[in-house]
Amino acid sequence: MSALKAQKVTSHKVVVIGAGPAGLMAAERIASAGYQVDIYDAMPSVARKFLLAGKGGMNITHSEADRLFRQRFYEANDWVSEWLNVFNATDLRDWLDLLGVETFIGTSGRVFPIEMKAAPLLRKWVHRLKQQGVEFHVRHKWLGWQQGCLHFKNIEKDVFVDSNAVLLALGGASWPALGSDAQWVNFLVSKSEFRSFRPANSGFECKWSQYFADHNKGKPIKGVCISLAGDPVDKNKVKGEVMVDEKGLEGSLVYAHSASIRNRIEERGYAEITIDLMPDLLKEEIVSRLNQPKGKMSLSSFMKKKLKLDSVKSMLLRERLSNSEMQDSKVMASYLKAFPLVLTKCFDIEHAISSAGGVKRSALTKELMLINKAGVFCSGEMLDWEAPTGGYLLTASMASGYYAANGLIHWLNER
């Protein structure tokens, strides 16, 4: 009580907490309905994780058919589809066009801004939000409620805010240094209303020899396929790239399988995968090429000439095969077509691209308002869903912000 007596309480019509893609999209939708919106964020500037994700090339969404797009969200497909009913990948591209951001479709079907960076897009977006009257309050760490008011810490100062409605876009638990530290869990929801955060789109630990790790960490293994028994996400025949890490394996193809690999590890303590190092050749063709005379060439030179096998793949074979097995064309072909790996642990969630888990669907109304907290809506990665990379995560995050904003507008209009 003393803190509230000592501090002025600021009143806002609508407060959005969290200035990532979900929060910014929610703010834009609410402002377009004629409501004054104030955005609060803990960081010195907005959308830091968004900027980091777009540093190497901003994959904004995916161009595949809507029916397929909606199947990319694992057990949350039905829930996410509700959000996509009001804002889908096509709507996102139209929205970008109105923002003045041209896009193109890459060979993989992924959609990118022409400029390939997140920063120009974000600048235009923030400028448009300010033109709509949206106010930004950075360096305001949300600490929950006190005496019915939102309580923020701004540097060393306590700030108290009264609001008619609140929309939360607080993120998950990956890359906490960029603002999503999940501390909100402690005062927002009970254990029964929340599923613990786990790494998503993550790398995994496996056992390399020190020699292999020292010589190959940070190097890609290109043009390969990963197979997981049962093909749970229909990705076993998808060709892509993996990256050798000192402790294991990561990269886009690993991320595509990461939810299923993580679930296997949680169930069994490990996950077995195989890597097809030469998906464009049948096993019989590999045997035939390896049986050709090699003359005075070394085995490495011979494999490079006949199979276009690079040094990383060659060293990977030597990780498992003895000298005599390396001379056996059938054994070599078997390992080239199905190199076995046992993955034992996810990389730390702090370094995962995203997180799984969050506020459960059962804790929310259909419009994404907390059942136990009237007028408080949730969106983005703080909800219990996950998505692979490829534009799905970003599209659904923004769609959830738009959807929750509609719920908040409806709730306010009724009052």
N, C-alpha and C positions, 0 to 999 in steps of 0.2 A: 504493500500500500504506500509506503513512504516513497518508493521510487516513482510511482505514478503521481503522487502529490508534488514531487520536486520537478517533474518533467512535464512539458506540454504534450498533450495527446493530439496528434495530427489525424484528421479525418479524411478518408478517401471513399469514393463510391466503390471502386473495384481495385483490389491489389493482386498483382501477379508476382509470385515469388519464384525466381529462377529465370534467368535470361538466356537460356539455351534455345534451340529451335522450337521445342514444344511451347515454351513460355512466350516466345516472340510471336509465334503463330496465334496463340490464344489471345494475346494482347491486341493483335491486329483485328481479329474477328470481333472481339468485344467492342473495340473502338469504332468499328464500322457500323455497329448497332446503335451508336450514339452515346455510349457510356464513357466517362472519363476513366482512364486506366493509368495506374502507377505501377511500374515494375521495380522490384527490389532484388538485388543480387549481391552475393557476398564478395565477389571478385572486383578488382579495380576497373575491369572492362567486361563487356558482355560476350557471351558465346565462345568462351575460350576453347572448350573441347571441340566445338564445331570448326574453329579456325585451325586447330591442330590436325583434325581429320582431313581437312582440305588442303593441307600444306603440300602434299605430294601429288595432288590431283583430286578435285572435288567430285566424287561420285554421288550425285544428288538423288537419283532414283534408278529404276530399271524399266525397260521398254516392253518386257514380255506381256503376254495377254493377261488381262485382269484376273481371269480364272486361275491361272498359274500363280500369279503374284500373291493371291490370297492364301495359297497353300504353303507359304514359306515361313510360317510363324509357329510351327510345331504344335504343341497342345493348345496354344492360344489362337489358332486360326479363326475360330468362330468369333471370338471376342474382337480381335483386330479387324475382322471383316466389317463389324459394325461401324468402326471408325472410318474404314475405307469407303463405306457407303456414302459418306458425306464429303470425303476428301481423299481421292485416290491418286495414283501416279500421273494420270492424264491431267487431273486438276492441278497437280503440283507443277507440271510443265507449263500449263496455261498461266498459272500464278507467276511463274518465273518470267514468262513472256511479257506480262503486264508490268513486271518490275523492271523490264528492260535488260533482262539477262538471257542471251541466246544460248541454246543448248544443242548438243549433237549426240547421236547414238554411236557408241564404240562398237567394235567388232564382237564383243561379248554380249551386246545388248544393253550394257550399262549406259546411263545418261550422264553427261558431263556438261558444265558450262563451257562455252567457247574459250573463256580465259583460263579454265582449268584450276582456278583458285577460289577459296572461300571468301577471302577478304573483300574483293570488289562487290560480291553479292551481298555480304553483310553490311557494307557501308551503305549501299542503296536501300537495303531493308530498314536499317535504323533511321535513315533519313526520312523514309516514307512514314514510319511510325511516329516520328517527331512531328511531321506535318499533320498527322491525325490527332495530335495533341497528347500523345503518350509521353509520360514523364518517367525518366530513368533515375534511380537512386542506387548507385554502386557503393561498394564497401559497406554494405549493410548485411551482417550475418544474422539470419533468423534463429532465434532461441526459443520459439514456441509462443505461448500465450501467458499473459499476466493480467489478472483482473479483467479478463475478456478482451484485452487489447493484444495485438501482435507486438511482440517484443523483439527488437533488433539491437545489435551492437554495432555501432559505427565508430571505428577506431576505439577510443576509450569511453565513448559516450553511449548511454542507453537511449534508444528511440522507441516510442510507443505510438502505435498506429491503430486507429479504429476504422473498420471497413464494413460495408454492407455485404460484400462477398469476396471470397479469396479463391484464387486458382493457384495450385501448387505445381511447379515443374522443377522439382529439386534434383532430378537425375538419379542414377544408380550408385554404384560403388567403384566403378573403374576410373582410373586417373583422378584420384581425389585431390591432387595438387592443383587441378584445374577447376575445382569447386564442388564436385559431387562426392562429398565425404560421408554421406548416409547418416550423419549425426541426427537428422530429423526423425529417424526411426524411434529413438528413445522416448520422444514426447508426443508423437503423432498417433501411433497405432499400438495395439496390444500384440502379443506373440501370436494369438490365434488369427489375427487379421493380416499377418505378414509372413511371406516366405523368405527365408534367409537368402541374401545375395550370394551368387556363385559366379565364377568367371564365365563369360561368353565370348565367342570369337577369340579364343585364347590359344596359346601354344601349349605343348605338353612335354613333360620330362620323359626321357628314355636314357638308356645307358650307352654312351659312346666310350670308346677308348680315349685316353687323354690325347694320344697322337692324332686321331681323327678329328677330335674337337678343336685342337690347336690349329690344325691345317685347313679346316673347312668352316669354322664358325663365321656366320654372316654371308655364306655363299648360297646361291639358289640351286635347287635341283629342278630343272625345267622339263616341261613336256611329259609329266608323269600322271598316273591315276592312283588314288587311294581307294582301297576296298575295306569295308567293314562288314562282318558277317550279318546277313539279313538286309543289307543296303537300306537302313532305316530312313535315310533322307533322300533316296533316289539319286545319289551322287557318285556311285562306284565307277561309272564309266566316263565321268567328267574329267577332262584333261586340264591340268594347270601346273602351278608351281608351288613348291614347298621351300622353306628356308631352314638351313642348318643353324641351330643355336648351340652354344656351348653346353647347355643342359638338355637339349632335346630338339624338338621340331616345331616350327610355326609356319606362317605364310597363308596365302589366300585359300589354297586347297585344304589345308588343315582346318582353317576357320569354317569352311563349308561343312565339315563333318564334326565340328567341335561339340555341339550339343549332345550328339549321340556318343561320342568318345567320353565326354565328361560323365554322362549317365552310366555308361558301362563301368567306369572307374568307381563311381559312387556305389554301384551295386556289387562289384566283384573285387575292387581294389586294384584293377588293372584293365586295360583294353588292348586287344590284339588287332593290329591292322596289317595289311600287306600293301606294298607299293609296286605298281607296274612301272618299271623304269623304261620300258620300250613298248608303249601301248600301240604303236603303229605297225609293229611286226608280230606275227604269230610265233609261237615257241619253235615250231618246226623250221621256220625261216632263219631264226637265230642260230639254231643248231647247225643248219646247212652252212651258214656263213662262217661259223666258228670252226667248222671242219675243213675249210679251205686251207691250202698250204700257206704257211706264214713265212717261210724262208728264214732269213736272218733277223726278221723284225722281232723286237721285244713283244711280250704279250700285251702290254699297255698300248704300244704303237699299232699292233695288229687290231686290237679291239676298237681303237679310235678310227682306223681306216675302214674296217668292215662294218662296224656298228655305230660309228660316230659317237662313241662313248666318251664323255668328258672326264676330267680328272676326279670330280666329286663322285660320280657314279662308280668309277673304277675303284676308288678308295673305299666306297661303301661296300663293294663286293669283298674287298680284302678284309673288311671288318669281320666277316662271318666265315669266309672260306679258307681252307688250308691251301698250301701250294699245289698239292695233288688235285684238290677239287677245282682249283682254278684252271687246271689243264683238261678237265672233263667238260665237254661241250654241253652235255645234257644237264649236269648239275648247274653249270653257269646259266644256261637258258632258263632253268626253273627259278633261279634266284632273280634273274633279270625281269621275269614276268610276275614274280610274287615275292618281293623281298620282305621278310617278316620283321615286324617291330612290336615290342611290348611297351606301351605307354603307361606310366604309373601315377602321374600327378599333373594337374593343371598348373600352368604358370600362375604366379600371384595375381589376384584380382586387380591389384593396383596397376598392373601393366596389360590387362586384357583390354580389348577394344571396347567391349561393353559388358554388361552384367545381366544375368538372369535372376529372377526373383523380384520381390517387391510387394506392394500393397495388393492383397488378393481381390479377385473379382467379387467374392462374396462379401467383402467389407464395403462395397460401393453400390450405389443405386445404378440403374441402367444409364443414367446421364453422367456417371463418374463422380458423383458427390458422395463423400463419406457418410455412411448411414448414421454413425455416432457423432457427426459434427456438421450440423446443417449449415449450408452456405459455403462449405469448403470442398472444392473440386480438385481432382488429381489428374495428372497427365504425364506423358513421356516415360522415361526409363524408370521412374519410381514405381511404376505399375508392374505387376507380375506377368511379364511376357518377355520374349526374346526374338531376335531375328538374325539371320546370317548377314554378312557384308554383301555389298552389291547394290546398295541403295535402298534396300528393304527397311533397314533400321531407321534411317533418317526419314523416309517417307511416312512410316507408321508413327514415329514420334510426332511429326508435324500434324498428322491426321488426328492423333489423340488430343493434341492441343486444340485443334479446330473443333473437334467433337465435344470436348469438355467445355469449351467456350460457349457452344450452343446450349449446353445444359445450364451453364451459369446465367446466360441471357434469359432463358426460359424461366429460371427460378426467380430472377429479379423482376421480370415482367409480371409474374403472378402476384408479386407483392406491391 
